[in-house]
Amino acid sequence: MKQKVLLSWSGGKDSALALHMLQKRDDFQVVGLLTTITEEYHR
């Protein structure tokens, strides 16, 4: 059974690489991406 994972996502190259590496593994299932937004920075 795969371990379900929620990945903290910044949108940068490190996040993209982490997602790619997790998706290649047979023991993890990425079930969602978590990102933060702030009103101060308009994101």
C-alpha positions, 0 to 999 in steps of 0.5 A: 500500500502506498503512503499518501503524501501532501507536498508543500509546493512553492512552484520553484525548481526544488518543489518540481524536482521533489514532486517528480522524484516522489511520483517515480517512487512506488511507495508514495502517492502524492494526493495534493499540493499545499501552497501558501498565499499572502495578501501582503505580497499579492500571491 
